[in-house]
Amino acid sequence: MKIHRIQPMNVNPYERTARVEKPTKATKKIDQVEISSAAKELQEAAKFSSERLEKVERLKEEIESGTYKLDARAVAESVLRYYKR
């Protein structure tokens, strides 16, 4: 048994309905971005870490060049204050 097609092969009956575009309202959509407080805190922490990195680099240079001076009394007082809390 052989079945012959009734319509030509290049005709799609659904093509007409797919091409019809529905009119949309002419409203403008505005994108908004909100940064959470946690993200703001992380940004502030990033500033401190960059300042800390600069300080560490400066101290490394001073130690390598031999110009870094350590105040033993200040270190001892700091240790005592830490343990007296």
N, C-alpha and C positions, 0 to 999 in steps of 0.2 A: 504494500500500500504506500503510495506516495502522496505527501501533503504539500500543496502549493500555497505560497503566501498570497494573501489577498492584496495587501498594500505594498508599495515599493519599500525597499530596505532602508533608504536614507530618510524616511519620514518618521519623526518621533511625535506621537500624539500628545505627549506631555511637555513638549518644548515650549509651546505657546504659553502655558500656565506658569512655567518656570521663569519666563522672561518678564512677566508682568511684575513691575515694581510697585509696591504699595507706597502711597505718599505718606511721608512722615511729617511730624510737626517740626516747625522751624525753630526749635529751642536750642539755645547754646548751652552746651555742657561745659562746666568749668572743672578742671582737675585740681584737686587740693592734696597737699601733702602735710601730714602732721607728724612731728617728731616727738616721740614719747620722752618723758622725763628721764627714763633710764638711758636712752640714747644720748640725751644732753649731758648726763653725768659721765658717760663714757667719753664724750668729746672733751670734757674738762679734764678727765683723767689722762687722755692722750696728750694734752698740753703739759701736764705735770711730768709725764714720762719723757717727753722730748726735752724738757728743762733738766730732768735728772740725767738723761744721756749726755747732755752737754757738760754737766758738772762732772760726770764720771770721766769723760774724755779729757777735760781740763786737768783733773787729778792724775790721770794716767800720765799725761805729758809732764806734769810736775815731778812725779815719782821717777820717771825715766831720766829726766834731766838732772835730778838730784836737788831740786829747789823746794821740795815739799817738806815743810816743818810740822812736826807733830807736837802738840801741847799736851804733855803727859798729865798735868794737873787737871785740865779740862776734861780729858778722857776719864780720869779717876772720879771726878765729881759727877760726871754723867752716869757712870756705872753705879755709884752710891745712890744717886737719886732714883735710878731705875729699880734697885732692890729694896729701897725704903718705902715704896708705894704701898 
